[in-house]
Amino acid sequence: MMSNELFDKTTHEGEISYFNKYEIGKELGLLDTAEIDRVVNILVGDGFIANNEVTDSKIRITEEGKNRLENNQI
């Protein structure tokens, strides 16, 4: 799941950072950009990830997403 991948990347970076949603999608085996956008929109709507305000292709995990993953609630 995309939020898990963001959580893992954030853990390795040591801070909340933005990552390219298309690169993460490809790492997860999603090749269709429309499908990646659909998944991201769902996760943004659920409050688990957020888009960068300047560059739409950049996403980050939210505090809510991080907390839910830490408690195995996603």
Buried (B, 14 or more C-beta within 10 A) or exposed (E): EBBEBBBEBBEEEEEBEBBEBBEBBEEBEBEEEEEBBEBBEEBBEBEBBBBBEEEEBBBBBBEBBBEBBEEEEB
